[in-house]
Amino acid sequence: MEEISWGQWLFFFKTPGSWKAINRQGETNLHNLDGLWGRSEWLRLVFALGGLFGVLANRWRTLRPIAVPPAMLGWFVFITLYVAVDAINDFARESWILSTFNPMSEWVEMLIGLSALAYIFLKRDEFRASATSVGGTAKLRLAAERTDHRTA
């Protein structure tokens, strides 16, 4: 959630005191909280694996409405591979991995944010159709109840 911190600095949003006390950088984000700081690659890995599962969810009819569009498979494969190497490095501590992957962690966070936006963008028509049909059904049900109430 580094992007929230950038927005915070761009729009002069002050960090609430209670949040500032538990955040290592005094910002409004999750990855710098005590307990999560220095372990954000595990959060990224969960997100990436969730994206891969989301693409696979297209195989099941019941999950298709929320499934990740297949066009995003490449994004999630790349993010998963990158983050897996970064996470493995927590145990191996290879200097070439540290010097290569640590400086690029902000890029992966950006890709994660962009993939979330891409998901919403690619699914927007489905979400609109679903909201319209649910709203339309609710309106019809409400009209039917009013009619039943008046005739009773």
Stockholm file with secondary structure:
# STOCKHOLM 1.0

chainA/1-152         MEEISWGQWLFFFKTPGSWKAINRQGETNLHNLDGLWGRSEWLRLVFALGGLFGVLANRWRTLRPIAVPPAMLGWFVFITLYVAVDAINDFARESWILSTFNPMSEWVEMLIGLSALAYIFLKRDEFRASATSVGGTAKLRLAAERTDHRTA
#=GR chainA/1-152 SS CHHHHHHHHHTTCCCCHHHHHHBTTSSSCSTTBTTTTTCHHHHHHHHHHHHHHHHHGGGSTTTGGGCCCGGGHHHHHHHHHHHHHHHHHHHHCCHHHHHHHGGGHHHHHHHHHHHHHHHHHHHHHHHHHHHHHHHHHHHHHHHHHHHHHHHC
#=GC SS_cons         CHHHHHHHHHTTCCCCHHHHHHBTTSSSCSTTBTTTTTCHHHHHHHHHHHHHHHHHGGGSTTTGGGCCCGGGHHHHHHHHHHHHHHHHHHHHCCHHHHHHHGGGHHHHHHHHHHHHHHHHHHHHHHHHHHHHHHHHHHHHHHHHHHHHHHHC
//
